[in-house]
């Protein structure tokens, strides 16, 4: 996934562990790759 998105494995791991919020561009690329809506993958925390 990291290679397909042009980011490091560490970036993907940080996103998965809620330690990094991706840019809008990266979030949209991830959604497209996973064939999902951005809202299905990322949630706003209050």
DSSP file (Angstrom, degrees, kcal/mol; ACC not computed):
  #  RESIDUE AA STRUCTURE BP1 BP2  ACC     N-H-->O    O-->H-N    N-H-->O    O-->H-N    TCO  KAPPA ALPHA  PHI   PSI    X-CA   Y-CA   Z-CA
    1    1 A X     >        0   0    0      0, 0.0     4,-2.0     0, 0.0     5,-0.2   0.000 360.0 360.0 360.0 -46.2    0.0    0.0    0.0
    2    2 A X  H  >> +     0   0    0      1,-0.2     5,-2.3     2,-0.2     4,-1.1   0.921 360.0  48.7 -58.0 -44.9    2.8    2.4    0.9
    3    3 A X  H >45S+     0   0    0      1,-0.2     3,-0.5     2,-0.2    -1,-0.2   0.916 110.7  50.1 -62.2 -43.6    4.5    1.9   -2.4
    4    4 A X  H 345S+     0   0    0      1,-0.2    -1,-0.2     2,-0.1    -2,-0.2   0.813 115.1  44.1 -64.8 -30.3    1.3    2.4   -4.4
    5    5 A X  H 3<5S-     0   0    0     -4,-2.0    -1,-0.2     2,-0.1    -2,-0.2   0.560 111.0-120.1 -91.9  -9.5    0.6    5.6   -2.5
    6    6 A X  T <<5S+     0   0    0     -4,-1.1     2,-0.3    -3,-0.5    -3,-0.2   0.816  75.1 110.8  75.4  30.4    4.2    6.9   -2.7
    7    7 A X  S   <S-     0   0    0     -5,-2.3    -1,-0.3    -6,-0.2    -2,-0.1  -0.780  70.9 -91.7-127.1 173.2    4.7    7.1    1.0
    8    8 A X     >  -     0   0    0     -2,-0.3     4,-1.5     1,-0.1     3,-0.3  -0.427  29.5-117.4 -83.1 160.6    6.8    5.2    3.5
    9    9 A X  H  > S+     0   0    0      1,-0.2     4,-2.6     2,-0.2     5,-0.2   0.870 116.9  60.6 -60.1 -36.3    5.7    2.2    5.5
   10   10 A X  H  > S+     0   0    0      1,-0.2     4,-2.5     2,-0.2    -1,-0.2   0.859 100.5  54.0 -61.6 -35.6    6.2    4.3    8.6
   11   11 A X  H  > S+     0   0    0     -3,-0.3     4,-2.2     2,-0.2    -1,-0.2   0.935 109.7  46.4 -63.6 -45.8    3.6    6.7    7.4
   12   12 A X  H  X S+     0   0    0     -4,-1.5     4,-2.5     1,-0.2    -2,-0.2   0.916 113.0  49.9 -62.8 -43.2    1.0    4.0    6.9
   13   13 A X  H  X S+     0   0    0     -4,-2.6     4,-1.9     1,-0.2    -1,-0.2   0.914 110.1  50.4 -62.3 -43.1    1.8    2.6   10.3
   14   14 A X  H  <>S+     0   0    0     -4,-2.5     5,-3.0     2,-0.2     6,-0.9   0.893 110.7  49.2 -63.0 -40.1    1.5    6.0   12.0
   15   15 A X  H ><5S+     0   0    0     -4,-2.2     3,-1.6     4,-0.2    -2,-0.2   0.937 110.9  50.0 -63.6 -46.0   -1.9    6.5   10.3
   16   16 A X  H 3<5S+     0   0    0     -4,-2.5    -2,-0.2     1,-0.3    -1,-0.2   0.839 111.9  48.4 -61.3 -33.2   -3.1    3.1   11.5
   17   17 A X  T 3<5S-     0   0    0     -4,-1.9    -1,-0.3    -5,-0.2    -2,-0.2   0.271 114.0-116.8 -92.6  11.4   -2.0    3.9   15.0
   18   18 A X  T < 5S+     0   0    0     -3,-1.6    -3,-0.2     2,-0.2    -2,-0.1   0.811  84.9 116.6  58.8  33.2   -3.7    7.3   15.0
   19   19 A X  S   <S+     0   0    0     -5,-3.0     2,-0.3     1,-0.2    -4,-0.2   0.449  73.1  38.5-105.8  -4.6   -0.3    9.1   15.4
   20   20 A X        -     0   0    0     -6,-0.9     2,-0.6    -5,-0.1    -1,-0.2  -0.977  67.1-147.3-148.6 130.7   -0.5   10.9   12.1
   21   21 A X        -     0   0    0     -2,-0.3    -6,-0.1    -3,-0.1    -7,-0.0  -0.883  28.9-131.4 -97.0 121.3   -3.3   12.5   10.2
   22   22 A X        -     0   0    0     -2,-0.6    -1,-0.0     1,-0.1    -2,-0.0  -0.256  24.2-100.5 -69.2 157.5   -2.9   12.2    6.5
   23   23 A X     >  -     0   0    0      1,-0.1     4,-2.7     4,-0.0     5,-0.2  -0.277  36.5-106.4 -65.5 163.2   -3.2   15.2    4.1
   24   24 A X  H  > S+     0   0    0      1,-0.2     4,-2.4     2,-0.2     5,-0.2   0.910 122.2  53.5 -59.1 -41.8   -6.5   15.4    2.3
   25   25 A X  H  > S+     0   0    0      1,-0.2     4,-2.1     2,-0.2    -1,-0.2   0.931 111.0  44.5 -59.7 -46.8   -4.7   14.3   -0.9
   26   26 A X  H  > S+     0   0    0      2,-0.2     4,-2.6     1,-0.2    -2,-0.2   0.906 111.9  52.9 -66.4 -40.9   -3.3   11.2    0.8
   27   27 A X  H  X S+     0   0    0     -4,-2.7     4,-2.3     1,-0.2    -1,-0.2   0.903 110.6  47.8 -60.0 -41.1   -6.6   10.4    2.4
   28   28 A X  H  X S+     0   0    0     -4,-2.4     4,-2.4     2,-0.2    -1,-0.2   0.887 110.7  50.8 -68.8 -38.1   -8.3   10.6   -1.0
   29   29 A X  H  X S+     0   0    0     -4,-2.1     4,-2.6     2,-0.2    -2,-0.2   0.909 110.7  49.9 -63.6 -41.7   -5.6    8.4   -2.6
   30   30 A X  H  X S+     0   0    0     -4,-2.6     4,-2.4     2,-0.2    -2,-0.2   0.927 110.8  49.0 -62.9 -44.5   -6.1    5.8    0.1
   31   31 A X  H  X>S+     0   0    0     -4,-2.3     5,-2.5     1,-0.2     4,-0.6   0.917 112.0  48.7 -61.1 -43.8   -9.9    5.9   -0.3
   32   32 A X  H ><5S+     0   0    0     -4,-2.4     3,-0.8     1,-0.2    -1,-0.2   0.924 111.5  49.5 -62.6 -44.2   -9.5    5.5   -4.1
   33   33 A X  H 3<5S+     0   0    0     -4,-2.6    -1,-0.2     1,-0.2    -2,-0.2   0.885 116.6  41.6 -61.9 -39.6   -7.0    2.6   -3.7
   34   34 A X  H 3<5S-     0   0    0     -4,-2.4    -1,-0.2    -5,-0.2    -2,-0.2   0.443 109.3-124.4 -87.8  -0.9   -9.4    0.8   -1.2
   35   35 A X  T <<5S+     0   0    0     -3,-0.8     2,-0.3    -4,-0.6    -3,-0.2   0.921  71.9 116.5  55.3  48.3  -12.4    1.6   -3.3
   36   36 A X  S   <S-     0   0    0     -5,-2.5     2,-0.2    -6,-0.1    -1,-0.2  -0.861  71.9 -96.7-134.2 167.3  -14.1    3.3   -0.3
   37   37 A X    >>  -     0   0    0     -2,-0.3     3,-1.2     1,-0.1     4,-0.8  -0.622  33.7-120.4 -81.8 148.7  -15.3    6.8    0.6
   38   38 A X  H >> S+     0   0    0      1,-0.3     4,-2.7    -2,-0.2     3,-1.2   0.896 115.1  58.3 -54.9 -40.9  -12.9    8.9    2.6
   39   39 A X  H 34 S+     0   0    0      1,-0.3    -1,-0.3     2,-0.2     0, 0.0   0.741 100.0  57.4 -63.5 -23.7  -15.7    9.1    5.3
   40   40 A X  H <4 S+     0   0    0     -3,-1.2    -1,-0.3     1,-0.1    -2,-0.2   0.716 115.9  35.2 -77.4 -20.8  -15.7    5.3    5.5
   41   41 A X  H << S+     0   0    0     -3,-1.2     2,-0.4    -4,-0.8    -2,-0.2   0.824 118.1  43.9-101.0 -40.7  -12.0    5.2    6.4
   42   42 A X     <  -     0   0    0     -4,-2.7     2,-0.4   -15,-0.0    -1,-0.2  -0.883  62.2-166.8-117.3 141.1  -11.4    8.3    8.5
   43   43 A X        -     0   0    0     -2,-0.4     2,-0.5    -3,-0.1    -3,-0.0  -0.945  23.5-121.8-124.4 144.8  -13.5    9.7   11.3
   44   44 A X        -     0   0    0     -2,-0.4     2,-0.4     2,-0.0    -2,-0.0  -0.734  28.6-147.2 -82.0 129.0  -13.4   13.1   13.1
   45   45 A X              0   0    0     -2,-0.5    -1,-0.0     1,-0.1     0, 0.0  -0.802 360.0 360.0 -98.4 139.7  -12.7   12.6   16.8
   46   46 A X              0   0    0     -2,-0.4    -1,-0.1     0, 0.0    -2,-0.0   0.434 360.0 360.0 -94.5 360.0  -14.3   15.1   19.2
